[in-house]
């Protein structure tokens, strides 16, 4: 089989089409009567209806089905801070996936600022047009500040790099437990990477801000960054990492990543390539689960992890089984949020989405713990679970 040069093919595709999305009219305008209905003078009627009741914007405009995909271009894929213009292809791709999987209209908004307060203010200013905001590729720790400050603007704001990754990872862990006969509440989990995704995963696993009746938190979570295990004796921790210690590493274990994974049931990497070996995997608990999610090259290649005795392996890649792909989460989450006009994405909605994704795998096995990324049925099932969770949410 011929090998694809996806970089070359992608460049040619983008150049040929000058981007991947376009605006398409829903209504034909062929006569002066058509023009009078869609524009002046007829358009005054929906304008006045909205002026009288602002919620009518959901019924009479694109607001009810449109998401802003907002980025500052500071943490794009594995490319880093490449700027807002260079981020556009990724945000366009996100918009395509919204439409394909959930029939949600989305538009890329790439901002020429990296100042958190300016991003926050800009999103607030453009919010009237949109039914929700998907924050994307904003570097930590500013991403936490931006998302937190936008939770009360009246429409759901969701940082996919944090929560999308966390939700799909949790779904995979739930099914891993089914396959291996383990109880999630007994797990020791090590997370390498204390950026947006790592923090969100740790919070979801420990059920922070979530009704304890909804899920059972895992027994122990250790989070590592480039300096090793995050513990209370570390100096110069940023506020996000300090807050992390309120629900992780209660015994204040110190050491390196290699120290952390000794006896661990699960390793989740959202960091950098090639930091573990087969020998490291051998120090983990029996039948360890490895989620090596760094892209394009994982923290440990599956072949190497299997040599160390790994029972289940997931990556962020499409050329191996068990791909942890955010497309399993964000289309359905926003579809559900738009349908019930949610004001925010609650922790309970995130948990519901994870269980819905896990349940889409009817008979999980070691190479089948996560649904296939192109399965179009996932979004609708996630949407239904998210809607129900929001209805049950007591604000």
NUSETOR-999220 format. One line per field, with one value per residue (C-alpha): residue number from 1; residue in three letters; x, y, z. Coordinates in steps of 0.1 Angstrom, whole numbers, plus 5000, padded with zeros to 4 digits. Example, Ala and Ser with C-alpha at 12.3 -4.5 7.8 and 13.67 -1.06 7.14 Angstrom:
<rs>
resi = 1	2;
resn = ALA	SER;
px = 5123	5137;
py = 4955	4989;
pz = 5078	5071;
</rs>
This chain:
<rs>
resi = 1	2	3	4	5	6	7	8	9	10	11	12	13	14	15	16	17	18	19	20	21	22	23	24	25	26	27	28	29	30	31	32	33	34	35	36	37	38	39	40	41	42	43	44	45	46	47	48	49	50	51	52	53	54	55	56	57	58	59	60	61	62	63	64	65	66	67	68	69	70	71	72	73	74	75	76	77	78	79	80	81	82	83	84	85	86	87	88	89	90	91	92	93	94	95	96	97	98	99	100	101	102	103	104	105	106	107	108	109	110	111	112	113	114	115	116	117	118	119	120	121	122	123	124	125	126	127	128	129	130	131	132	133	134	135	136	137	138	139	140	141	142	143	144	145	146	147	148	149	150	151	152	153	154	155	156	157	158	159	160	161	162	163	164	165	166	167	168	169	170	171	172	173	174	175	176	177	178	179	180	181	182	183	184	185	186	187	188	189	190	191	192	193	194	195	196	197	198	199	200	201	202	203	204	205	206	207	208	209	210	211	212	213	214	215	216	217	218	219	220	221	222	223	224	225	226	227	228	229	230	231	232	233	234	235	236	237	238	239	240	241	242	243	244	245	246	247	248	249	250	251	252	253	254	255	256	257	258	259	260	261	262	263	264	265	266	267	268	269	270	271	272	273	274	275	276	277	278	279	280	281	282	283	284	285	286	287	288	289	290	291	292	293	294	295	296	297	298	299	300	301	302	303	304	305	306	307	308	309	310	311	312	313	314	315	316	317	318	319	320	321	322	323	324	325	326	327	328	329	330	331	332	333	334	335	336	337	338	339	340	341	342	343	344	345	346	347	348	349	350	351	352	353	354	355	356	357	358	359	360	361	362	363	364	365	366	367	368	369	370	371	372	373	374	375	376	377	378	379	380	381	382	383	384	385	386	387	388	389	390	391	392	393	394	395;
resn = UNK	UNK	UNK	UNK	UNK	UNK	UNK	UNK	UNK	UNK	UNK	UNK	UNK	UNK	UNK	UNK	UNK	UNK	UNK	UNK	UNK	UNK	UNK	UNK	UNK	UNK	UNK	UNK	UNK	UNK	UNK	UNK	UNK	UNK	UNK	UNK	UNK	UNK	UNK	UNK	UNK	UNK	UNK	UNK	UNK	UNK	UNK	UNK	UNK	UNK	UNK	UNK	UNK	UNK	UNK	UNK	UNK	UNK	UNK	UNK	UNK	UNK	UNK	UNK	UNK	UNK	UNK	UNK	UNK	UNK	UNK	UNK	UNK	UNK	UNK	UNK	UNK	UNK	UNK	UNK	UNK	UNK	UNK	UNK	UNK	UNK	UNK	UNK	UNK	UNK	UNK	UNK	UNK	UNK	UNK	UNK	UNK	UNK	UNK	UNK	UNK	UNK	UNK	UNK	UNK	UNK	UNK	UNK	UNK	UNK	UNK	UNK	UNK	UNK	UNK	UNK	UNK	UNK	UNK	UNK	UNK	UNK	UNK	UNK	UNK	UNK	UNK	UNK	UNK	UNK	UNK	UNK	UNK	UNK	UNK	UNK	UNK	UNK	UNK	UNK	UNK	UNK	UNK	UNK	UNK	UNK	UNK	UNK	UNK	UNK	UNK	UNK	UNK	UNK	UNK	UNK	UNK	UNK	UNK	UNK	UNK	UNK	UNK	UNK	UNK	UNK	UNK	UNK	UNK	UNK	UNK	UNK	UNK	UNK	UNK	UNK	UNK	UNK	UNK	UNK	UNK	UNK	UNK	UNK	UNK	UNK	UNK	UNK	UNK	UNK	UNK	UNK	UNK	UNK	UNK	UNK	UNK	UNK	UNK	UNK	UNK	UNK	UNK	UNK	UNK	UNK	UNK	UNK	UNK	UNK	UNK	UNK	UNK	UNK	UNK	UNK	UNK	UNK	UNK	UNK	UNK	UNK	UNK	UNK	UNK	UNK	UNK	UNK	UNK	UNK	UNK	UNK	UNK	UNK	UNK	UNK	UNK	UNK	UNK	UNK	UNK	UNK	UNK	UNK	UNK	UNK	UNK	UNK	UNK	UNK	UNK	UNK	UNK	UNK	UNK	UNK	UNK	UNK	UNK	UNK	UNK	UNK	UNK	UNK	UNK	UNK	UNK	UNK	UNK	UNK	UNK	UNK	UNK	UNK	UNK	UNK	UNK	UNK	UNK	UNK	UNK	UNK	UNK	UNK	UNK	UNK	UNK	UNK	UNK	UNK	UNK	UNK	UNK	UNK	UNK	UNK	UNK	UNK	UNK	UNK	UNK	UNK	UNK	UNK	UNK	UNK	UNK	UNK	UNK	UNK	UNK	UNK	UNK	UNK	UNK	UNK	UNK	UNK	UNK	UNK	UNK	UNK	UNK	UNK	UNK	UNK	UNK	UNK	UNK	UNK	UNK	UNK	UNK	UNK	UNK	UNK	UNK	UNK	UNK	UNK	UNK	UNK	UNK	UNK	UNK	UNK	UNK	UNK	UNK	UNK	UNK	UNK	UNK	UNK	UNK	UNK	UNK	UNK	UNK	UNK	UNK	UNK	UNK	UNK	UNK	UNK	UNK	UNK	UNK	UNK	UNK	UNK	UNK	UNK	UNK	UNK	UNK	UNK	UNK	UNK	UNK	UNK	UNK	UNK	UNK	UNK	UNK	UNK	UNK	UNK	UNK	UNK	UNK	UNK	UNK;
px = 5000	5014	5023	5005	5024	4996	5015	5019	4984	4969	4989	4977	4941	4940	4956	4931	4900	4914	4903	4878	4845	4821	4789	4759	4725	4695	4671	4670	4669	4656	4629	4623	4597	4624	4647	4620	4614	4651	4662	4645	4616	4606	4636	4624	4599	4624	4645	4616	4606	4642	4643	4611	4624	4661	4656	4639	4674	4677	4646	4650	4688	4719	4725	4705	4729	4762	4794	4824	4857	4880	4918	4948	4972	4994	4992	4982	4985	5021	5033	5032	5027	5024	5001	4964	4967	4986	4958	4931	4934	4929	4899	4884	4888	4871	4842	4840	4838	4810	4789	4797	4790	4764	4750	4763	4774	4807	4830	4868	4876	4914	4924	4954	4961	4976	4964	4939	4918	4916	4905	4878	4865	4865	4845	4820	4816	4809	4787	4753	4758	4766	4749	4782	4820	4846	4879	4908	4946	4950	4981	4980	4977	4959	4934	4921	4917	4899	4875	4867	4860	4835	4813	4786	4781	4748	4760	4782	4819	4840	4878	4881	4918	4910	4876	4873	4905	4895	4860	4872	4901	4876	4854	4884	4893	4857	4859	4894	4881	4853	4878	4903	4878	4891	4871	4878	4877	4907	4930	4962	4966	4996	4992	5022	5016	5002	4989	4953	4945	4964	4947	4912	4918	4928	4898	4874	4889	4887	4851	4859	4827	4806	4778	4794	4764	4772	4806	4832	4865	4896	4917	4948	4960	4996	5004	5039	5053	5088	5103	5086	5058	5038	5038	5033	5070	5076	5083	5072	5041	5016	4981	4967	4992	4987	4950	4958	4972	4938	4927	4959	4989	4976	5006	5029	5049	5081	5103	5104	5079	5096	5091	5055	5045	5058	5027	5004	4974	4971	4995	4980	5005	4996	5031	5060	5073	5095	5097	5089	5105	5094	5114	5093	5061	5073	5074	5037	5008	4997	4980	4987	4968	4987	4972	5001	4984	5012	5010	5023	5047	5034	5052	5059	5052	5026	5051	5075	5047	5035	5071	5068	5035	5009	4974	4957	4972	4955	4971	4961	4969	4946	4970	4967	4937	4920	4924	4916	4901	4881	4858	4840	4830	4827	4802	4777	4783	4775	4746	4731	4739	4724	4693	4685	4698	4723	4740	4771	4787	4784	4807	4777	4773	4810	4806	4774	4792	4821	4796	4777	4809	4819	4785	4788	4813	4789	4815	4848	4881	4917	4918	4883	4877	4869	4845	4858	4863	4842	4812	4784	4761	4782	4773	4736	4740	4763	4739	4710	4731	4742	4707	4694	4723	4716	4679	4688	4714	4703	4717;
py = 5000	5034	5057	5090	5122	5138	5171	5176	5165	5188	5218	5211	5207	5239	5258	5244	5253	5284	5270	5243	5261	5286	5304	5291	5308	5288	5308	5314	5351	5352	5379	5413	5397	5373	5403	5421	5391	5384	5421	5455	5460	5426	5420	5447	5423	5398	5427	5441	5407	5402	5438	5429	5395	5389	5351	5352	5355	5317	5312	5339	5340	5318	5321	5290	5267	5286	5282	5305	5285	5310	5307	5330	5306	5301	5263	5249	5211	5202	5233	5257	5295	5300	5330	5336	5335	5301	5288	5294	5260	5241	5262	5257	5220	5222	5240	5212	5185	5204	5204	5168	5151	5173	5197	5226	5257	5270	5298	5303	5334	5338	5367	5389	5391	5368	5389	5370	5401	5411	5376	5376	5410	5401	5369	5388	5414	5389	5366	5380	5362	5328	5300	5288	5293	5266	5278	5261	5260	5287	5280	5272	5287	5316	5291	5284	5321	5328	5299	5306	5343	5334	5310	5335	5352	5334	5309	5277	5282	5251	5247	5216	5211	5207	5190	5172	5153	5146	5133	5109	5097	5090	5070	5049	5043	5033	5006	4996	4988	4967	4947	4942	4936	4966	4991	5027	5037	5015	5029	5048	5070	5090	5120	5134	5170	5197	5219	5224	5187	5172	5195	5188	5151	5151	5172	5149	5117	5131	5143	5179	5200	5170	5154	5123	5103	5108	5090	5075	5093	5073	5063	5083	5108	5120	5147	5153	5182	5186	5189	5157	5150	5180	5181	5206	5211	5224	5261	5286	5266	5286	5291	5263	5238	5249	5243	5209	5198	5201	5170	5152	5137	5139	5120	5146	5119	5133	5122	5119	5105	5071	5072	5081	5053	5025	5005	5027	5011	5038	5062	5091	5112	5146	5159	5150	5121	5092	5097	5061	5027	4991	4989	5017	4999	4968	4987	4995	4974	4942	4947	4984	5008	5033	5064	5079	5109	5132	5139	5131	5110	5095	5093	5056	5038	5010	4983	4994	4995	4960	4948	4961	4942	4969	4954	4982	5011	5042	5070	5102	5086	5072	5045	5025	5011	5031	5067	5093	5119	5149	5147	5120	5147	5183	5180	5161	5182	5214	5198	5189	5223	5242	5220	5227	5263	5256	5286	5266	5232	5217	5191	5167	5172	5162	5131	5122	5127	5103	5076	5080	5076	5046	5030	5033	5004	4975	4948	4965	4945	4955	4971	4984	5006	5038	5043	5049	5086	5087	5070	5095	5080	5091	5128	5122	5099	5123	5151	5133	5125	5160	5174	5151	5160	5197	5193	5175	5201	5223	5258;
pz = 5000	4990	5019	5021	5026	5046	5051	5014	5006	5032	5019	4984	4995	5015	4986	4961	4981	4999	5032	5042	5050	5035	5043	5024	5022	5036	5015	4977	4967	4931	4931	4946	4969	4982	4988	5007	5030	5038	5039	5039	5046	5060	5081	5105	5119	5133	5145	5165	5178	5192	5206	5225	5237	5233	5236	5202	5187	5192	5171	5144	5138	5135	5173	5181	5162	5159	5179	5180	5178	5196	5197	5202	5184	5214	5218	5183	5181	5189	5171	5200	5197	5160	5160	5151	5113	5114	5138	5112	5094	5127	5137	5102	5107	5140	5124	5097	5124	5143	5111	5100	5133	5150	5123	5144	5125	5138	5128	5134	5155	5158	5180	5176	5213	5240	5269	5289	5298	5262	5251	5278	5268	5231	5237	5258	5230	5203	5224	5212	5178	5192	5211	5226	5226	5220	5233	5214	5215	5242	5263	5300	5326	5308	5293	5329	5336	5303	5306	5343	5336	5308	5327	5335	5301	5295	5269	5274	5271	5269	5265	5244	5250	5287	5289	5256	5262	5298	5288	5262	5284	5312	5288	5279	5315	5323	5296	5305	5340	5324	5303	5331	5359	5379	5400	5391	5427	5434	5407	5412	5382	5372	5348	5331	5319	5341	5313	5302	5295	5325	5350	5335	5335	5371	5381	5363	5377	5412	5406	5416	5417	5408	5427	5444	5435	5398	5398	5421	5423	5417	5447	5440	5414	5410	5385	5371	5352	5337	5372	5385	5409	5420	5458	5486	5492	5457	5455	5428	5418	5398	5413	5391	5403	5439	5435	5420	5454	5471	5453	5442	5460	5496	5509	5493	5474	5459	5430	5393	5368	5370	5408	5403	5381	5404	5413	5392	5375	5348	5331	5312	5292	5278	5275	5253	5233	5243	5281	5291	5283	5286	5318	5333	5324	5342	5375	5373	5388	5371	5337	5335	5312	5292	5276	5257	5242	5230	5193	5169	5188	5221	5254	5246	5214	5218	5207	5235	5261	5252	5258	5293	5299	5292	5290	5272	5253	5239	5219	5201	5168	5142	5131	5163	5181	5209	5196	5222	5199	5211	5181	5201	5227	5216	5187	5209	5240	5221	5202	5236	5251	5222	5222	5258	5257	5285	5301	5308	5305	5340	5355	5356	5318	5313	5333	5314	5281	5292	5302	5270	5249	5269	5265	5227	5228	5232	5239	5249	5246	5249	5214	5215	5246	5227	5198	5163	5157	5125	5141	5134	5160	5190	5188	5191	5221	5238	5231	5247	5278	5281	5277	5305	5327	5323	5330	5362	5372	5401	5395;
</rs>
